[in-house]
Amino acid sequence: MDGLPTHLRPAALAAALLAGAALALPAAARDAESPAAPETPPGKNTPLPLWEAGIYSIAGYQPAYPGSDQNLTSSQLLPYAIYRGSILRVEGGGLGLRALQTPRFEWDVSASGSFASPSSEVRARQGMPDIGTLVQLGPALRVNLADLIDPQRDPRLTRLEFPVRAVFDAYDTMQYKGWTFEPRLSHTAWQGTSSSAVVSASLLFASRSLNDLFYGVAPQYATPSRPFYEARAGLLSAGISGYVRHRISPTLQLTVFANMSTVRGSANHASPLVLQDECGGIGVALSWAIWSSEERGSE
């Protein structure tokens, strides 16, 4: 979720993906916005293998949560698996089903996960419950627009996305934590035979219960410097992000990413846990496909 904070842990990742897979197959939508395993690039590139598996490493310097005055550094080495079917997709950090795909509209269902840090690592949340590993499930409508700007461009290179997701905590027996709505405009600013650069802007709205997970302060956790606060539903944050992805070889892919978010004008800007309006993060990821099929996948 590229609005919710991300700090990857191997056990958390396994829990999130296993839970997501179990729940996504009958119903669910949308890839993770946080950089994850390599995905099929849109456009003119040669289709990638139908399936591949390998190792994925990521390192980042990211805000503990939107509005935090503290960034955390994390790095992980993780296994990954991808399946690029015409209907069933397992890539980009989530498991998905394509329910509708036309040149203009795409409607699919999928699961994805986002990862948070324990409160013991965040000064403002000392003594409070951890923000757990969050699994997101729900539908997304994508509207492809690039050909309206330039008829020669693949429509998917500029798109509006409207995902609605239910959020569950994989570390808390999949307890329901609320929902999000994150309209997003993404644009492939440049694309070559082995590289691409994508920028996007989004607004993240959340239910009261989910906002309370980030910004609420229950009476038992209140202190003189952190008074009681009950969160409201509404805008959680607004942000811009971008990444440059380069396929070094058929088996190696490098991604460099950056993001900025603001909580100015958000529904819970008055929370004592909001200590800084603007936050930014950077990171780098490298994937190595150890096994792959000769059969090509669907774009």
Contacts in CASP RR format, 6 or more apart in sequence:
PFRMAT RR
TARGET T0000
AUTHOR 0000-0000-0000
METHOD contacts of the structure
MODEL  1
MDGLPTHLRPAALAAALLAGAALALPAAARDAESPAAPETPPGKNTPLPL
WEAGIYSIAGYQPAYPGSDQNLTSSQLLPYAIYRGSILRVEGGGLGLRAL
QTPRFEWDVSASGSFASPSSEVRARQGMPDIGTLVQLGPALRVNLADLID
PQRDPRLTRLEFPVRAVFDAYDTMQYKGWTFEPRLSHTAWQGTSSSAVVS
ASLLFASRSLNDLFYGVAPQYATPSRPFYEARAGLLSAGISGYVRHRISP
TLQLTVFANMSTVRGSANHASPLVLQDECGGIGVALSWAIWSSEERGSE
1 32 0 8 1.000
1 33 0 8 1.000
1 34 0 8 1.000
1 112 0 8 1.000
1 113 0 8 1.000
1 114 0 8 1.000
1 134 0 8 1.000
1 136 0 8 1.000
1 165 0 8 1.000
1 180 0 8 1.000
1 182 0 8 1.000
1 204 0 8 1.000
2 32 0 8 1.000
2 33 0 8 1.000
2 34 0 8 1.000
2 182 0 8 1.000
2 200 0 8 1.000
2 202 0 8 1.000
2 241 0 8 1.000
2 259 0 8 1.000
3 33 0 8 1.000
3 66 0 8 1.000
3 114 0 8 1.000
3 182 0 8 1.000
3 202 0 8 1.000
3 204 0 8 1.000
3 236 0 8 1.000
3 237 0 8 1.000
3 239 0 8 1.000
3 261 0 8 1.000
4 65 0 8 1.000
4 114 0 8 1.000
4 116 0 8 1.000
4 134 0 8 1.000
4 180 0 8 1.000
4 204 0 8 1.000
5 62 0 8 1.000
5 63 0 8 1.000
5 64 0 8 1.000
5 65 0 8 1.000
5 66 0 8 1.000
5 68 0 8 1.000
5 114 0 8 1.000
5 115 0 8 1.000
5 116 0 8 1.000
5 117 0 8 1.000
5 131 0 8 1.000
6 34 0 8 1.000
6 62 0 8 1.000
6 114 0 8 1.000
6 115 0 8 1.000
6 116 0 8 1.000
7 62 0 8 1.000
7 72 0 8 1.000
7 74 0 8 1.000
7 115 0 8 1.000
7 116 0 8 1.000
7 117 0 8 1.000
8 58 0 8 1.000
8 74 0 8 1.000
8 76 0 8 1.000
8 78 0 8 1.000
8 115 0 8 1.000
9 76 0 8 1.000
9 115 0 8 1.000
9 133 0 8 1.000
10 76 0 8 1.000
10 77 0 8 1.000
10 78 0 8 1.000
12 115 0 8 1.000
12 132 0 8 1.000
12 133 0 8 1.000
12 170 0 8 1.000
12 171 0 8 1.000
13 76 0 8 1.000
13 78 0 8 1.000
13 115 0 8 1.000
13 133 0 8 1.000
15 133 0 8 1.000
15 170 0 8 1.000
15 171 0 8 1.000
16 113 0 8 1.000
16 115 0 8 1.000
16 133 0 8 1.000
16 134 0 8 1.000
16 135 0 8 1.000
16 170 0 8 1.000
17 93 0 8 1.000
17 94 0 8 1.000
17 95 0 8 1.000
17 113 0 8 1.000
19 111 0 8 1.000
19 135 0 8 1.000
19 168 0 8 1.000
19 170 0 8 1.000
19 174 0 8 1.000
20 28 0 8 1.000
20 94 0 8 1.000
20 95 0 8 1.000
20 111 0 8 1.000
20 112 0 8 1.000
20 113 0 8 1.000
20 135 0 8 1.000
20 137 0 8 1.000
21 90 0 8 1.000
21 95 0 8 1.000
21 111 0 8 1.000
23 111 0 8 1.000
23 135 0 8 1.000
23 137 0 8 1.000
23 168 0 8 1.000
24 94 0 8 1.000
24 95 0 8 1.000
24 96 0 8 1.000
24 97 0 8 1.000
24 109 0 8 1.000
24 110 0 8 1.000
24 111 0 8 1.000
24 137 0 8 1.000
25 95 0 8 1.000
25 97 0 8 1.000
27 109 0 8 1.000
27 137 0 8 1.000
27 138 0 8 1.000
28 95 0 8 1.000
28 96 0 8 1.000
28 97 0 8 1.000
28 109 0 8 1.000
28 110 0 8 1.000
28 111 0 8 1.000
28 137 0 8 1.000
28 138 0 8 1.000
28 139 0 8 1.000
29 96 0 8 1.000
29 108 0 8 1.000
29 109 0 8 1.000
29 110 0 8 1.000
29 111 0 8 1.000
29 137 0 8 1.000
29 138 0 8 1.000
29 139 0 8 1.000
29 140 0 8 1.000
29 163 0 8 1.000
29 165 0 8 1.000
30 108 0 8 1.000
30 110 0 8 1.000
30 112 0 8 1.000
30 136 0 8 1.000
30 138 0 8 1.000
30 139 0 8 1.000
30 140 0 8 1.000
30 161 0 8 1.000
30 163 0 8 1.000
30 165 0 8 1.000
31 39 0 8 1.000
31 91 0 8 1.000
31 92 0 8 1.000
31 93 0 8 1.000
31 94 0 8 1.000
31 110 0 8 1.000
31 112 0 8 1.000
32 92 0 8 1.000
32 93 0 8 1.000
32 94 0 8 1.000
32 112 0 8 1.000
32 113 0 8 1.000
32 114 0 8 1.000
32 136 0 8 1.000
33 182 0 8 1.000
33 184 0 8 1.000
33 200 0 8 1.000
33 202 0 8 1.000
33 241 0 8 1.000
34 113 0 8 1.000
34 114 0 8 1.000
35 58 0 8 1.000
35 243 0 8 1.000
35 255 0 8 1.000
35 257 0 8 1.000
35 283 0 8 1.000
35 285 0 8 1.000
36 56 0 8 1.000
36 80 0 8 1.000
36 92 0 8 1.000
36 93 0 8 1.000
36 94 0 8 1.000
36 112 0 8 1.000
37 56 0 8 1.000
37 80 0 8 1.000
37 81 0 8 1.000
37 82 0 8 1.000
37 91 0 8 1.000
37 92 0 8 1.000
37 93 0 8 1.000
37 287 0 8 1.000
38 56 0 8 1.000
38 80 0 8 1.000
38 82 0 8 1.000
38 91 0 8 1.000
38 92 0 8 1.000
38 245 0 8 1.000
38 253 0 8 1.000
38 255 0 8 1.000
38 287 0 8 1.000
38 289 0 8 1.000
39 82 0 8 1.000
39 91 0 8 1.000
39 92 0 8 1.000
40 47 0 8 1.000
40 48 0 8 1.000
40 84 0 8 1.000
40 91 0 8 1.000
40 297 0 8 1.000
40 298 0 8 1.000
40 299 0 8 1.000
41 191 0 8 1.000
41 196 0 8 1.000
41 245 0 8 1.000
42 154 0 8 1.000
42 156 0 8 1.000
42 157 0 8 1.000
42 188 0 8 1.000
42 299 0 8 1.000
43 154 0 8 1.000
43 156 0 8 1.000
43 157 0 8 1.000
43 191 0 8 1.000
43 299 0 8 1.000
44 154 0 8 1.000
44 191 0 8 1.000
44 193 0 8 1.000
45 191 0 8 1.000
45 192 0 8 1.000
45 193 0 8 1.000
45 194 0 8 1.000
46 296 0 8 1.000
47 84 0 8 1.000
47 296 0 8 1.000
47 297 0 8 1.000
47 298 0 8 1.000
47 299 0 8 1.000
48 84 0 8 1.000
48 296 0 8 1.000
48 297 0 8 1.000
49 84 0 8 1.000
49 289 0 8 1.000
49 292 0 8 1.000
49 293 0 8 1.000
49 294 0 8 1.000
49 295 0 8 1.000
49 296 0 8 1.000
49 297 0 8 1.000
50 83 0 8 1.000
50 84 0 8 1.000
50 85 0 8 1.000
50 293 0 8 1.000
50 295 0 8 1.000
50 296 0 8 1.000
50 297 0 8 1.000
51 81 0 8 1.000
51 82 0 8 1.000
51 83 0 8 1.000
51 84 0 8 1.000
51 292 0 8 1.000
51 293 0 8 1.000
52 81 0 8 1.000
52 82 0 8 1.000
52 289 0 8 1.000
52 291 0 8 1.000
52 292 0 8 1.000
52 293 0 8 1.000
53 79 0 8 1.000
53 80 0 8 1.000
53 81 0 8 1.000
53 82 0 8 1.000
53 289 0 8 1.000
53 290 0 8 1.000
53 291 0 8 1.000
53 292 0 8 1.000
54 79 0 8 1.000
54 80 0 8 1.000
54 81 0 8 1.000
54 287 0 8 1.000
54 288 0 8 1.000
54 289 0 8 1.000
54 290 0 8 1.000
54 291 0 8 1.000
55 77 0 8 1.000
55 78 0 8 1.000
55 79 0 8 1.000
55 80 0 8 1.000
55 287 0 8 1.000
55 288 0 8 1.000
55 290 0 8 1.000
56 77 0 8 1.000
56 78 0 8 1.000
56 79 0 8 1.000
56 80 0 8 1.000
56 285 0 8 1.000
56 286 0 8 1.000
56 287 0 8 1.000
56 288 0 8 1.000
57 75 0 8 1.000
57 76 0 8 1.000
57 77 0 8 1.000
57 78 0 8 1.000
57 285 0 8 1.000
57 286 0 8 1.000
57 287 0 8 1.000
58 75 0 8 1.000
58 76 0 8 1.000
58 78 0 8 1.000
58 283 0 8 1.000
58 284 0 8 1.000
58 285 0 8 1.000
58 286 0 8 1.000
59 73 0 8 1.000
59 74 0 8 1.000
59 75 0 8 1.000
59 76 0 8 1.000
59 283 0 8 1.000
59 284 0 8 1.000
59 285 0 8 1.000
60 73 0 8 1.000
60 74 0 8 1.000
60 75 0 8 1.000
60 281 0 8 1.000
60 282 0 8 1.000
60 283 0 8 1.000
60 284 0 8 1.000
61 71 0 8 1.000
61 72 0 8 1.000
61 73 0 8 1.000
61 281 0 8 1.000
61 282 0 8 1.000
61 283 0 8 1.000
62 71 0 8 1.000
62 72 0 8 1.000
62 74 0 8 1.000
62 259 0 8 1.000
62 280 0 8 1.000
62 281 0 8 1.000
62 283 0 8 1.000
63 70 0 8 1.000
63 71 0 8 1.000
63 72 0 8 1.000
63 261 0 8 1.000
63 279 0 8 1.000
63 280 0 8 1.000
63 281 0 8 1.000
64 70 0 8 1.000
64 71 0 8 1.000
64 72 0 8 1.000
64 116 0 8 1.000
64 117 0 8 1.000
64 121 0 8 1.000
64 122 0 8 1.000
64 124 0 8 1.000
64 125 0 8 1.000
65 116 0 8 1.000
65 122 0 8 1.000
65 131 0 8 1.000
65 214 0 8 1.000
65 273 0 8 1.000
66 204 0 8 1.000
66 214 0 8 1.000
66 236 0 8 1.000
66 237 0 8 1.000
66 261 0 8 1.000
66 263 0 8 1.000
66 266 0 8 1.000
66 279 0 8 1.000
67 237 0 8 1.000
67 261 0 8 1.000
67 263 0 8 1.000
67 273 0 8 1.000
67 274 0 8 1.000
67 275 0 8 1.000
67 276 0 8 1.000
67 277 0 8 1.000
67 279 0 8 1.000
68 122 0 8 1.000
68 124 0 8 1.000
68 273 0 8 1.000
68 275 0 8 1.000
68 276 0 8 1.000
68 279 0 8 1.000
69 124 0 8 1.000
69 275 0 8 1.000
69 276 0 8 1.000
70 122 0 8 1.000
70 123 0 8 1.000
70 124 0 8 1.000
71 279 0 8 1.000
71 280 0 8 1.000
71 281 0 8 1.000
72 117 0 8 1.000
72 121 0 8 1.000
72 122 0 8 1.000
74 117 0 8 1.000
80 287 0 8 1.000
81 90 0 8 1.000
82 90 0 8 1.000
82 91 0 8 1.000
82 92 0 8 1.000
83 89 0 8 1.000
83 90 0 8 1.000
83 91 0 8 1.000
84 91 0 8 1.000
84 297 0 8 1.000
84 298 0 8 1.000
84 299 0 8 1.000
85 297 0 8 1.000
85 298 0 8 1.000
86 98 0 8 1.000
86 298 0 8 1.000
87 97 0 8 1.000
87 98 0 8 1.000
88 95 0 8 1.000
88 96 0 8 1.000
88 97 0 8 1.000
88 98 0 8 1.000
89 95 0 8 1.000
89 96 0 8 1.000
89 97 0 8 1.000
89 98 0 8 1.000
89 108 0 8 1.000
89 110 0 8 1.000
90 96 0 8 1.000
92 112 0 8 1.000
93 112 0 8 1.000
93 113 0 8 1.000
94 110 0 8 1.000
94 111 0 8 1.000
94 112 0 8 1.000
94 113 0 8 1.000
95 110 0 8 1.000
95 111 0 8 1.000
96 108 0 8 1.000
96 109 0 8 1.000
96 110 0 8 1.000
96 111 0 8 1.000
97 108 0 8 1.000
97 109 0 8 1.000
97 110 0 8 1.000
98 106 0 8 1.000
98 108 0 8 1.000
99 107 0 8 1.000
99 108 0 8 1.000
99 109 0 8 1.000
99 139 0 8 1.000
100 106 0 8 1.000
100 107 0 8 1.000
100 108 0 8 1.000
101 107 0 8 1.000
101 108 0 8 1.000
103 144 0 8 1.000
103 147 0 8 1.000
103 155 0 8 1.000
104 143 0 8 1.000
104 144 0 8 1.000
104 155 0 8 1.000
105 141 0 8 1.000
105 142 0 8 1.000
105 143 0 8 1.000
105 144 0 8 1.000
106 141 0 8 1.000
106 142 0 8 1.000
106 144 0 8 1.000
107 139 0 8 1.000
107 140 0 8 1.000
107 141 0 8 1.000
107 142 0 8 1.000
108 139 0 8 1.000
108 140 0 8 1.000
108 142 0 8 1.000
109 138 0 8 1.000
109 139 0 8 1.000
109 140 0 8 1.000
110 137 0 8 1.000
110 138 0 8 1.000
110 140 0 8 1.000
111 135 0 8 1.000
111 136 0 8 1.000
111 137 0 8 1.000
111 138 0 8 1.000
112 135 0 8 1.000
112 136 0 8 1.000
112 165 0 8 1.000
113 133 0 8 1.000
113 134 0 8 1.000
113 135 0 8 1.000
113 136 0 8 1.000
114 133 0 8 1.000
114 134 0 8 1.000
114 136 0 8 1.000
115 132 0 8 1.000
115 133 0 8 1.000
115 134 0 8 1.000
116 130 0 8 1.000
116 131 0 8 1.000
116 132 0 8 1.000
116 133 0 8 1.000
116 134 0 8 1.000
117 130 0 8 1.000
117 131 0 8 1.000
118 130 0 8 1.000
119 125 0 8 1.000
119 126 0 8 1.000
119 127 0 8 1.000
119 128 0 8 1.000
119 129 0 8 1.000
119 130 0 8 1.000
119 131 0 8 1.000
120 126 0 8 1.000
120 127 0 8 1.000
120 130 0 8 1.000
124 226 0 8 1.000
124 272 0 8 1.000
124 273 0 8 1.000
124 275 0 8 1.000
125 131 0 8 1.000
125 273 0 8 1.000
127 221 0 8 1.000
128 217 0 8 1.000
128 221 0 8 1.000
130 171 0 8 1.000
131 213 0 8 1.000
131 214 0 8 1.000
132 169 0 8 1.000
132 170 0 8 1.000
132 171 0 8 1.000
132 172 0 8 1.000
133 169 0 8 1.000
133 170 0 8 1.000
133 171 0 8 1.000
134 167 0 8 1.000
134 168 0 8 1.000
134 169 0 8 1.000
134 170 0 8 1.000
134 177 0 8 1.000
135 167 0 8 1.000
135 168 0 8 1.000
135 169 0 8 1.000
135 170 0 8 1.000
135 174 0 8 1.000
136 165 0 8 1.000
136 166 0 8 1.000
136 167 0 8 1.000
136 168 0 8 1.000
136 180 0 8 1.000
137 165 0 8 1.000
137 166 0 8 1.000
137 168 0 8 1.000
138 163 0 8 1.000
138 164 0 8 1.000
138 165 0 8 1.000
138 166 0 8 1.000
139 163 0 8 1.000
139 164 0 8 1.000
140 161 0 8 1.000
140 162 0 8 1.000
140 163 0 8 1.000
140 164 0 8 1.000
141 161 0 8 1.000
141 162 0 8 1.000
141 163 0 8 1.000
142 159 0 8 1.000
142 160 0 8 1.000
142 161 0 8 1.000
142 162 0 8 1.000
143 159 0 8 1.000
143 160 0 8 1.000
143 161 0 8 1.000
143 162 0 8 1.000
144 155 0 8 1.000
144 156 0 8 1.000
144 158 0 8 1.000
144 159 0 8 1.000
145 155 0 8 1.000
145 158 0 8 1.000
145 159 0 8 1.000
145 160 0 8 1.000
146 153 0 8 1.000
146 154 0 8 1.000
146 155 0 8 1.000
146 156 0 8 1.000
146 157 0 8 1.000
146 158 0 8 1.000
146 159 0 8 1.000
146 187 0 8 1.000
146 188 0 8 1.000
147 153 0 8 1.000
147 154 0 8 1.000
147 155 0 8 1.000
149 158 0 8 1.000
157 187 0 8 1.000
157 188 0 8 1.000
157 191 0 8 1.000
158 185 0 8 1.000
158 186 0 8 1.000
158 187 0 8 1.000
158 188 0 8 1.000
159 185 0 8 1.000
159 186 0 8 1.000
160 183 0 8 1.000
160 184 0 8 1.000
160 185 0 8 1.000
161 182 0 8 1.000
161 183 0 8 1.000
161 184 0 8 1.000
161 185 0 8 1.000
161 186 0 8 1.000
162 181 0 8 1.000
162 183 0 8 1.000
163 180 0 8 1.000
163 181 0 8 1.000
163 182 0 8 1.000
163 184 0 8 1.000
164 179 0 8 1.000
164 180 0 8 1.000
164 181 0 8 1.000
165 179 0 8 1.000
165 180 0 8 1.000
165 181 0 8 1.000
165 182 0 8 1.000
166 176 0 8 1.000
166 178 0 8 1.000
166 179 0 8 1.000
167 176 0 8 1.000
167 177 0 8 1.000
167 178 0 8 1.000
167 179 0 8 1.000
167 180 0 8 1.000
167 210 0 8 1.000
168 174 0 8 1.000
168 175 0 8 1.000
168 176 0 8 1.000
168 177 0 8 1.000
169 175 0 8 1.000
169 177 0 8 1.000
177 209 0 8 1.000
177 210 0 8 1.000
177 213 0 8 1.000
178 206 0 8 1.000
178 207 0 8 1.000
178 209 0 8 1.000
178 210 0 8 1.000
179 206 0 8 1.000
179 207 0 8 1.000
179 210 0 8 1.000
180 204 0 8 1.000
180 205 0 8 1.000
180 206 0 8 1.000
180 207 0 8 1.000
180 210 0 8 1.000
180 236 0 8 1.000
181 204 0 8 1.000
181 205 0 8 1.000
181 206 0 8 1.000
182 202 0 8 1.000
182 203 0 8 1.000
182 204 0 8 1.000
182 205 0 8 1.000
183 202 0 8 1.000
183 203 0 8 1.000
184 200 0 8 1.000
184 201 0 8 1.000
184 202 0 8 1.000
184 203 0 8 1.000
185 200 0 8 1.000
185 201 0 8 1.000
185 202 0 8 1.000
186 198 0 8 1.000
186 199 0 8 1.000
186 200 0 8 1.000
187 198 0 8 1.000
187 199 0 8 1.000
187 200 0 8 1.000
188 196 0 8 1.000
188 197 0 8 1.000
188 198 0 8 1.000
189 197 0 8 1.000
189 198 0 8 1.000
189 199 0 8 1.000
190 196 0 8 1.000
190 197 0 8 1.000
191 197 0 8 1.000
194 246 0 8 1.000
194 247 0 8 1.000
194 248 0 8 1.000
195 244 0 8 1.000
195 245 0 8 1.000
195 246 0 8 1.000
195 247 0 8 1.000
196 244 0 8 1.000
196 245 0 8 1.000
197 242 0 8 1.000
197 243 0 8 1.000
197 244 0 8 1.000
197 245 0 8 1.000
198 242 0 8 1.000
198 243 0 8 1.000
198 245 0 8 1.000
199 240 0 8 1.000
199 241 0 8 1.000
199 242 0 8 1.000
200 240 0 8 1.000
200 241 0 8 1.000
200 242 0 8 1.000
201 238 0 8 1.000
201 239 0 8 1.000
201 240 0 8 1.000
202 238 0 8 1.000
202 239 0 8 1.000
202 240 0 8 1.000
202 241 0 8 1.000
203 235 0 8 1.000
203 238 0 8 1.000
203 239 0 8 1.000
204 235 0 8 1.000
204 236 0 8 1.000
204 237 0 8 1.000
204 238 0 8 1.000
204 239 0 8 1.000
205 233 0 8 1.000
205 234 0 8 1.000
205 235 0 8 1.000
205 236 0 8 1.000
206 233 0 8 1.000
206 234 0 8 1.000
206 236 0 8 1.000
207 233 0 8 1.000
207 234 0 8 1.000
208 231 0 8 1.000
208 232 0 8 1.000
208 233 0 8 1.000
208 234 0 8 1.000
210 236 0 8 1.000
211 231 0 8 1.000
211 232 0 8 1.000
211 233 0 8 1.000
211 234 0 8 1.000
211 236 0 8 1.000
211 267 0 8 1.000
211 268 0 8 1.000
212 230 0 8 1.000
212 231 0 8 1.000
214 231 0 8 1.000
214 236 0 8 1.000
214 268 0 8 1.000
214 273 0 8 1.000
215 229 0 8 1.000
215 231 0 8 1.000
215 268 0 8 1.000
215 271 0 8 1.000
215 273 0 8 1.000
215 274 0 8 1.000
216 229 0 8 1.000
216 230 0 8 1.000
216 231 0 8 1.000
216 268 0 8 1.000
216 271 0 8 1.000
216 273 0 8 1.000
217 226 0 8 1.000
217 227 0 8 1.000
217 228 0 8 1.000
217 229 0 8 1.000
217 271 0 8 1.000
217 272 0 8 1.000
217 273 0 8 1.000
218 228 0 8 1.000
219 228 0 8 1.000
222 228 0 8 1.000
225 272 0 8 1.000
226 272 0 8 1.000
226 273 0 8 1.000
227 272 0 8 1.000
229 268 0 8 1.000
229 270 0 8 1.000
229 271 0 8 1.000
229 272 0 8 1.000
229 273 0 8 1.000
231 267 0 8 1.000
231 268 0 8 1.000
231 271 0 8 1.000
232 267 0 8 1.000
232 268 0 8 1.000
233 267 0 8 1.000
234 266 0 8 1.000
234 267 0 8 1.000
235 265 0 8 1.000
235 266 0 8 1.000
235 267 0 8 1.000
236 263 0 8 1.000
236 266 0 8 1.000
236 267 0 8 1.000
236 268 0 8 1.000
237 261 0 8 1.000
237 262 0 8 1.000
237 263 0 8 1.000
237 266 0 8 1.000
238 261 0 8 1.000
238 262 0 8 1.000
238 264 0 8 1.000
238 266 0 8 1.000
239 259 0 8 1.000
239 260 0 8 1.000
239 261 0 8 1.000
239 262 0 8 1.000
240 259 0 8 1.000
240 260 0 8 1.000
240 261 0 8 1.000
241 257 0 8 1.000
241 258 0 8 1.000
241 259 0 8 1.000
241 260 0 8 1.000
242 257 0 8 1.000
242 258 0 8 1.000
242 259 0 8 1.000
243 255 0 8 1.000
243 256 0 8 1.000
243 257 0 8 1.000
243 258 0 8 1.000
244 255 0 8 1.000
244 256 0 8 1.000
244 257 0 8 1.000
245 253 0 8 1.000
245 254 0 8 1.000
245 255 0 8 1.000
246 253 0 8 1.000
246 254 0 8 1.000
246 255 0 8 1.000
247 253 0 8 1.000
248 254 0 8 1.000
250 289 0 8 1.000
251 288 0 8 1.000
251 289 0 8 1.000
251 290 0 8 1.000
251 292 0 8 1.000
252 286 0 8 1.000
252 287 0 8 1.000
252 288 0 8 1.000
252 289 0 8 1.000
253 286 0 8 1.000
253 287 0 8 1.000
253 289 0 8 1.000
254 284 0 8 1.000
254 285 0 8 1.000
254 286 0 8 1.000
255 284 0 8 1.000
255 285 0 8 1.000
255 286 0 8 1.000
255 287 0 8 1.000
256 282 0 8 1.000
256 283 0 8 1.000
256 284 0 8 1.000
257 282 0 8 1.000
257 283 0 8 1.000
257 284 0 8 1.000
257 285 0 8 1.000
258 280 0 8 1.000
258 281 0 8 1.000
258 282 0 8 1.000
258 283 0 8 1.000
259 280 0 8 1.000
259 281 0 8 1.000
260 278 0 8 1.000
260 279 0 8 1.000
260 280 0 8 1.000
260 281 0 8 1.000
261 278 0 8 1.000
261 279 0 8 1.000
261 280 0 8 1.000
262 277 0 8 1.000
262 278 0 8 1.000
262 279 0 8 1.000
263 269 0 8 1.000
263 274 0 8 1.000
263 277 0 8 1.000
264 277 0 8 1.000
264 278 0 8 1.000
266 274 0 8 1.000
268 274 0 8 1.000
269 277 0 8 1.000
END
